[in-house]
Structures are given as C-alpha cells and as structure tokens.
Amino acid sequence: MSERIALVTGGSRGLGKNAVLKLAAEGTGITLPWNN
C-alpha cells in the first residue's frame, strides 16, 4: 500500500481548503469529515 490518504478537518474554507487543494493536486486521496 503506497497510496497516500489525508484526513483534513476544516477543509471547506481558509487554510484547510488550501491544504486540500494542494494535497489533491499531488494525487493524495482526501477524506473530509462532514457535520450536517
């Protein structure tokens, strides 16, 4: 298993969003917790 996966809290805006976009551009799988 060499796939990278990141769990990002606060990924919908601000620094979290920027982190998600950068990680996704590098090919990292992203998991975002969601509260409704």
PDBQT receptor file of N, H, CA, C and O in Angstrom, charges set to zero:
ATOM      1  N   MET A   1       0.850  -1.186   0.000  1.00  0.00    +0.000 N 
ATOM      2  CA  MET A   1       0.000   0.000   0.000  1.00  0.00    +0.000 C 
ATOM      3  C   MET A   1       0.887   1.237   0.000  1.00  0.00    +0.000 C 
ATOM      4  O   MET A   1       1.585   1.517   0.975  1.00  0.00    +0.000 OA
ATOM      5  N   SER A   2       0.851   1.957  -1.081  1.00  0.00    +0.000 N 
ATOM      6  H   SER A   2       0.284   1.730  -1.872  1.00  0.00    +0.000 HD
ATOM      7  CA  SER A   2       1.654   3.170  -1.163  1.00  0.00    +0.000 C 
ATOM      8  C   SER A   2       0.805   4.409  -1.414  1.00  0.00    +0.000 C 
ATOM      9  O   SER A   2       1.338   5.508  -1.563  1.00  0.00    +0.000 OA
ATOM     10  N   GLU A   3      -0.514   4.239  -1.461  1.00  0.00    +0.000 N 
ATOM     11  H   GLU A   3      -0.948   3.346  -1.339  1.00  0.00    +0.000 HD
ATOM     12  CA  GLU A   3      -1.397   5.382  -1.689  1.00  0.00    +0.000 C 
ATOM     13  C   GLU A   3      -1.449   6.259  -0.445  1.00  0.00    +0.000 C 
ATOM     14  O   GLU A   3      -1.592   5.765   0.673  1.00  0.00    +0.000 OA
ATOM     15  N   ARG A   4      -1.332   7.559  -0.654  1.00  0.00    +0.000 N 
ATOM     16  H   ARG A   4      -1.216   7.961  -1.562  1.00  0.00    +0.000 HD
ATOM     17  CA  ARG A   4      -1.419   8.499   0.461  1.00  0.00    +0.000 C 
ATOM     18  C   ARG A   4      -2.854   8.969   0.613  1.00  0.00    +0.000 C 
ATOM     19  O   ARG A   4      -3.523   9.297  -0.367  1.00  0.00    +0.000 OA
ATOM     20  N   ILE A   5      -3.318   8.997   1.856  1.00  0.00    +0.000 N 
ATOM     21  H   ILE A   5      -2.775   8.731   2.652  1.00  0.00    +0.000 HD
ATOM     22  CA  ILE A   5      -4.666   9.473   2.170  1.00  0.00    +0.000 C 
ATOM     23  C   ILE A   5      -4.550  10.460   3.318  1.00  0.00    +0.000 C 
ATOM     24  O   ILE A   5      -3.849  10.198   4.296  1.00  0.00    +0.000 OA
ATOM     25  N   ALA A   6      -5.235  11.594   3.208  1.00  0.00    +0.000 N 
ATOM     26  H   ALA A   6      -5.805  11.807   2.415  1.00  0.00    +0.000 HD
ATOM     27  CA  ALA A   6      -5.193  12.620   4.251  1.00  0.00    +0.000 C 
ATOM     28  C   ALA A   6      -6.590  12.868   4.795  1.00  0.00    +0.000 C 
ATOM     29  O   ALA A   6      -7.560  12.938   4.041  1.00  0.00    +0.000 OA
ATOM     30  N   LEU A   7      -6.681  12.998   6.102  1.00  0.00    +0.000 N 
ATOM     31  H   LEU A   7      -5.893  12.940   6.715  1.00  0.00    +0.000 HD
ATOM     32  CA  LEU A   7      -7.914  13.401   6.774  1.00  0.00    +0.000 C 
ATOM     33  C   LEU A   7      -7.747  14.870   7.124  1.00  0.00    +0.000 C 
ATOM     34  O   LEU A   7      -6.885  15.225   7.929  1.00  0.00    +0.000 OA
ATOM     35  N   VAL A   8      -8.566  15.726   6.523  1.00  0.00    +0.000 N 
ATOM     36  H   VAL A   8      -9.266  15.438   5.869  1.00  0.00    +0.000 HD
ATOM     37  CA  VAL A   8      -8.427  17.171   6.723  1.00  0.00    +0.000 C 
ATOM     38  C   VAL A   8      -9.688  17.701   7.392  1.00  0.00    +0.000 C 
ATOM     39  O   VAL A   8     -10.783  17.599   6.839  1.00  0.00    +0.000 OA
ATOM     40  N   THR A   9      -9.528  18.266   8.583  1.00  0.00    +0.000 N 
ATOM     41  H   THR A   9      -8.638  18.348   9.032  1.00  0.00    +0.000 HD
ATOM     42  CA  THR A   9     -10.654  18.925   9.242  1.00  0.00    +0.000 C 
ATOM     43  C   THR A   9     -10.617  20.397   8.856  1.00  0.00    +0.000 C 
ATOM     44  O   THR A   9      -9.538  20.967   8.693  1.00  0.00    +0.000 OA
ATOM     45  N   GLY A  10     -11.763  21.007   8.711  1.00  0.00    +0.000 N 
ATOM     46  H   GLY A  10     -12.640  20.544   8.844  1.00  0.00    +0.000 HD
ATOM     47  CA  GLY A  10     -11.816  22.409   8.298  1.00  0.00    +0.000 C 
ATOM     48  C   GLY A  10     -11.425  22.594   6.845  1.00  0.00    +0.000 C 
ATOM     49  O   GLY A  10     -10.885  23.636   6.475  1.00  0.00    +0.000 OA
ATOM     50  N   GLY A  11     -11.693  21.593   6.016  1.00  0.00    +0.000 N 
ATOM     51  H   GLY A  11     -12.132  20.747   6.316  1.00  0.00    +0.000 HD
ATOM     52  CA  GLY A  11     -11.265  21.638   4.626  1.00  0.00    +0.000 C 
ATOM     53  C   GLY A  11     -12.190  22.371   3.683  1.00  0.00    +0.000 C 
ATOM     54  O   GLY A  11     -11.969  22.351   2.473  1.00  0.00    +0.000 OA
ATOM     55  N   SER A  12     -13.216  23.013   4.197  1.00  0.00    +0.000 N 
ATOM     56  H   SER A  12     -13.396  23.029   5.180  1.00  0.00    +0.000 HD
ATOM     57  CA  SER A  12     -14.165  23.685   3.306  1.00  0.00    +0.000 C 
ATOM     58  C   SER A  12     -13.806  25.139   3.031  1.00  0.00    +0.000 C 
ATOM     59  O   SER A  12     -14.334  25.741   2.096  1.00  0.00    +0.000 OA
ATOM     60  N   ARG A  13     -12.911  25.708   3.836  1.00  0.00    +0.000 N 
ATOM     61  H   ARG A  13     -12.482  25.219   4.595  1.00  0.00    +0.000 HD
ATOM     62  CA  ARG A  13     -12.519  27.106   3.596  1.00  0.00    +0.000 C 
ATOM     63  C   ARG A  13     -11.186  27.416   4.274  1.00  0.00    +0.000 C 
ATOM     64  O   ARG A  13     -10.695  26.641   5.095  1.00  0.00    +0.000 OA
ATOM     65  N   GLY A  14     -10.622  28.546   3.921  1.00  0.00    +0.000 N 
ATOM     66  H   GLY A  14     -11.021  29.175   3.254  1.00  0.00    +0.000 HD
ATOM     67  CA  GLY A  14      -9.389  29.014   4.547  1.00  0.00    +0.000 C 
ATOM     68  C   GLY A  14      -8.192  28.107   4.320  1.00  0.00    +0.000 C 
ATOM     69  O   GLY A  14      -8.012  27.551   3.237  1.00  0.00    +0.000 OA
ATOM     70  N   LEU A  15      -7.368  27.966   5.367  1.00  0.00    +0.000 N 
ATOM     71  H   LEU A  15      -7.514  28.418   6.247  1.00  0.00    +0.000 HD
ATOM     72  CA  LEU A  15      -6.152  27.159   5.268  1.00  0.00    +0.000 C 
ATOM     73  C   LEU A  15      -6.449  25.698   4.968  1.00  0.00    +0.000 C 
ATOM     74  O   LEU A  15      -5.715  25.049   4.224  1.00  0.00    +0.000 OA
ATOM     75  N   GLY A  16      -7.525  25.183   5.548  1.00  0.00    +0.000 N 
ATOM     76  H   GLY A  16      -8.122  25.710   6.153  1.00  0.00    +0.000 HD
ATOM     77  CA  GLY A  16      -7.896  23.794   5.285  1.00  0.00    +0.000 C 
ATOM     78  C   GLY A  16      -8.197  23.560   3.815  1.00  0.00    +0.000 C 
ATOM     79  O   GLY A  16      -7.788  22.549   3.246  1.00  0.00    +0.000 OA
ATOM     80  N   LYS A  17      -8.912  24.493   3.200  1.00  0.00    +0.000 N 
ATOM     81  H   LYS A  17      -9.245  25.315   3.663  1.00  0.00    +0.000 HD
ATOM     82  CA  LYS A  17      -9.239  24.378   1.775  1.00  0.00    +0.000 C 
ATOM     83  C   LYS A  17      -7.971  24.405   0.934  1.00  0.00    +0.000 C 
ATOM     84  O   LYS A  17      -7.823  23.613   0.003  1.00  0.00    +0.000 OA
ATOM     85  N   ASN A  18      -7.057  25.313   1.257  1.00  0.00    +0.000 N 
ATOM     86  H   ASN A  18      -7.177  25.957   2.013  1.00  0.00    +0.000 HD
ATOM     87  CA  ASN A  18      -5.799  25.384   0.514  1.00  0.00    +0.000 C 
ATOM     88  C   ASN A  18      -4.999  24.094   0.658  1.00  0.00    +0.000 C 
ATOM     89  O   ASN A  18      -4.389  23.626  -0.303  1.00  0.00    +0.000 OA
ATOM     90  N   ALA A  19      -5.004  23.523   1.858  1.00  0.00    +0.000 N 
ATOM     91  H   ALA A  19      -5.500  23.903   2.638  1.00  0.00    +0.000 HD
ATOM     92  CA  ALA A  19      -4.301  22.262   2.081  1.00  0.00    +0.000 C 
ATOM     93  C   ALA A  19      -4.922  21.142   1.251  1.00  0.00    +0.000 C 
ATOM     94  O   ALA A  19      -4.205  20.346   0.644  1.00  0.00    +0.000 OA
ATOM     95  N   VAL A  20      -6.252  21.081   1.223  1.00  0.00    +0.000 N 
ATOM     96  H   VAL A  20      -6.834  21.728   1.715  1.00  0.00    +0.000 HD
ATOM     97  CA  VAL A  20      -6.951  20.055   0.443  1.00  0.00    +0.000 C 
ATOM     98  C   VAL A  20      -6.616  20.185  -1.036  1.00  0.00    +0.000 C 
ATOM     99  O   VAL A  20      -6.325  19.186  -1.693  1.00  0.00    +0.000 OA
ATOM    100  N   LEU A  21      -6.652  21.395  -1.564  1.00  0.00    +0.000 N 
ATOM    101  H   LEU A  21      -6.888  22.207  -1.031  1.00  0.00    +0.000 HD
ATOM    102  CA  LEU A  21      -6.370  21.600  -2.984  1.00  0.00    +0.000 C 
ATOM    103  C   LEU A  21      -4.941  21.194  -3.334  1.00  0.00    +0.000 C 
ATOM    104  O   LEU A  21      -4.712  20.570  -4.370  1.00  0.00    +0.000 OA
ATOM    105  N   LYS A  22      -3.982  21.543  -2.481  1.00  0.00    +0.000 N 
ATOM    106  H   LYS A  22      -4.169  22.050  -1.640  1.00  0.00    +0.000 HD
ATOM    107  CA  LYS A  22      -2.583  21.184  -2.737  1.00  0.00    +0.000 C 
ATOM    108  C   LYS A  22      -2.379  19.674  -2.661  1.00  0.00    +0.000 C 
ATOM    109  O   LYS A  22      -1.728  19.090  -3.527  1.00  0.00    +0.000 OA
ATOM    110  N   LEU A  23      -2.931  19.046  -1.633  1.00  0.00    +0.000 N 
ATOM    111  H   LEU A  23      -3.460  19.521  -0.930  1.00  0.00    +0.000 HD
ATOM    112  CA  LEU A  23      -2.788  17.596  -1.496  1.00  0.00    +0.000 C 
ATOM    113  C   LEU A  23      -3.435  16.863  -2.664  1.00  0.00    +0.000 C 
ATOM    114  O   LEU A  23      -2.870  15.901  -3.185  1.00  0.00    +0.000 OA
ATOM    115  N   ALA A  24      -4.621  17.314  -3.078  1.00  0.00    +0.000 N 
ATOM    116  H   ALA A  24      -5.080  18.096  -2.655  1.00  0.00    +0.000 HD
ATOM    117  CA  ALA A  24      -5.316  16.678  -4.199  1.00  0.00    +0.000 C 
ATOM    118  C   ALA A  24      -4.522  16.830  -5.493  1.00  0.00    +0.000 C 
ATOM    119  O   ALA A  24      -4.465  15.902  -6.300  1.00  0.00    +0.000 OA
ATOM    120  N   ALA A  25      -3.910  17.995  -5.694  1.00  0.00    +0.000 N 
ATOM    121  H   ALA A  25      -3.956  18.748  -5.039  1.00  0.00    +0.000 HD
ATOM    122  CA  ALA A  25      -3.102  18.223  -6.890  1.00  0.00    +0.000 C 
ATOM    123  C   ALA A  25      -1.894  17.287  -6.930  1.00  0.00    +0.000 C 
ATOM    124  O   ALA A  25      -1.406  16.941  -8.005  1.00  0.00    +0.000 OA
ATOM    125  N   GLU A  26      -1.416  16.880  -5.752  1.00  0.00    +0.000 N 
ATOM    126  H   GLU A  26      -1.812  17.161  -4.878  1.00  0.00    +0.000 HD
ATOM    127  CA  GLU A  26      -0.277  15.962  -5.664  1.00  0.00    +0.000 C 
ATOM    128  C   GLU A  26      -0.702  14.502  -5.759  1.00  0.00    +0.000 C 
ATOM    129  O   GLU A  26       0.141  13.605  -5.735  1.00  0.00    +0.000 OA
ATOM    130  N   GLY A  27      -2.015  14.259  -5.868  1.00  0.00    +0.000 N 
ATOM    131  H   GLY A  27      -2.700  14.987  -5.888  1.00  0.00    +0.000 HD
ATOM    132  CA  GLY A  27      -2.512  12.903  -6.027  1.00  0.00    +0.000 C 
ATOM    133  C   GLY A  27      -2.884  12.201  -4.732  1.00  0.00    +0.000 C 
ATOM    134  O   GLY A  27      -3.102  10.990  -4.723  1.00  0.00    +0.000 OA
ATOM    135  N   THR A  28      -2.957  12.942  -3.649  1.00  0.00    +0.000 N 
ATOM    136  H   THR A  28      -2.780  13.926  -3.656  1.00  0.00    +0.000 HD
ATOM    137  CA  THR A  28      -3.325  12.370  -2.356  1.00  0.00    +0.000 C 
ATOM    138  C   THR A  28      -4.837  12.216  -2.269  1.00  0.00    +0.000 C 
ATOM    139  O   THR A  28      -5.576  13.118  -2.663  1.00  0.00    +0.000 OA
ATOM    140  N   GLY A  29      -5.300  11.084  -1.758  1.00  0.00    +0.000 N 
ATOM    141  H   GLY A  29      -4.699  10.351  -1.438  1.00  0.00    +0.000 HD
ATOM    142  CA  GLY A  29      -6.726  10.890  -1.505  1.00  0.00    +0.000 C 
ATOM    143  C   GLY A  29      -7.136  11.744  -0.314  1.00  0.00    +0.000 C 
ATOM    144  O   GLY A  29      -6.385  11.847   0.656  1.00  0.00    +0.000 OA
ATOM    145  N   ILE A  30      -8.293  12.347  -0.368  1.00  0.00    +0.000 N 
ATOM    146  H   ILE A  30      -8.904  12.264  -1.156  1.00  0.00    +0.000 HD
ATOM    147  CA  ILE A  30      -8.743  13.268   0.672  1.00  0.00    +0.000 C 
ATOM    148  C   ILE A  30     -10.002  12.725   1.340  1.00  0.00    +0.000 C 
ATOM    149  O   ILE A  30     -10.917  12.246   0.671  1.00  0.00    +0.000 OA
ATOM    150  N   THR A  31     -10.035  12.807   2.660  1.00  0.00    +0.000 N 
ATOM    151  H   THR A  31      -9.291  13.196   3.204  1.00  0.00    +0.000 HD
ATOM    152  CA  THR A  31     -11.227  12.490   3.439  1.00  0.00    +0.000 C 
ATOM    153  C   THR A  31     -11.601  13.728   4.232  1.00  0.00    +0.000 C 
ATOM    154  O   THR A  31     -10.782  14.275   4.970  1.00  0.00    +0.000 OA
ATOM    155  N   LEU A  32     -12.854  14.170   4.075  1.00  0.00    +0.000 N 
ATOM    156  H   LEU A  32     -13.519  13.725   3.475  1.00  0.00    +0.000 HD
ATOM    157  CA  LEU A  32     -13.331  15.355   4.786  1.00  0.00    +0.000 C 
ATOM    158  C   LEU A  32     -14.461  14.965   5.723  1.00  0.00    +0.000 C 
ATOM    159  O   LEU A  32     -15.480  14.442   5.271  1.00  0.00    +0.000 OA
ATOM    160  N   PRO A  33     -14.305  15.209   7.025  1.00  0.00    +0.000 N 
ATOM    161  CA  PRO A  33     -15.426  14.969   7.935  1.00  0.00    +0.000 C 
ATOM    162  C   PRO A  33     -16.544  15.970   7.644  1.00  0.00    +0.000 C 
ATOM    163  O   PRO A  33     -16.279  17.124   7.308  1.00  0.00    +0.000 OA
ATOM    164  N   TRP A  34     -17.776  15.529   7.774  1.00  0.00    +0.000 N 
ATOM    165  H   TRP A  34     -17.991  14.592   8.047  1.00  0.00    +0.000 HD
ATOM    166  CA  TRP A  34     -18.916  16.387   7.443  1.00  0.00    +0.000 C 
ATOM    167  C   TRP A  34     -19.920  16.338   8.573  1.00  0.00    +0.000 C 
ATOM    168  O   TRP A  34     -20.258  15.262   9.068  1.00  0.00    +0.000 OA
ATOM    169  N   ASN A  35     -20.393  17.485   8.977  1.00  0.00    +0.000 N 
ATOM    170  H   ASN A  35     -20.119  18.359   8.575  1.00  0.00    +0.000 HD
ATOM    171  CA  ASN A  35     -21.415  17.568  10.009  1.00  0.00    +0.000 C 
ATOM    172  C   ASN A  35     -22.598  18.320   9.435  1.00  0.00    +0.000 C 
ATOM    173  O   ASN A  35     -22.448  19.445   8.958  1.00  0.00    +0.000 OA
ATOM    174  N   ASN A  36     -23.761  17.718   9.475  1.00  0.00    +0.000 N 
ATOM    175  H   ASN A  36     -23.884  16.805   9.862  1.00  0.00    +0.000 HD
ATOM    176  CA  ASN A  36     -24.934  18.346   8.896  1.00  0.00    +0.000 C 
ATOM    177  C   ASN A  36     -25.941  18.666   9.965  1.00  0.00    +0.000 C 
ATOM    178  O   ASN A  36     -27.007  19.205   9.667  1.00  0.00    +0.000 OA
TER     179      ASN A  36
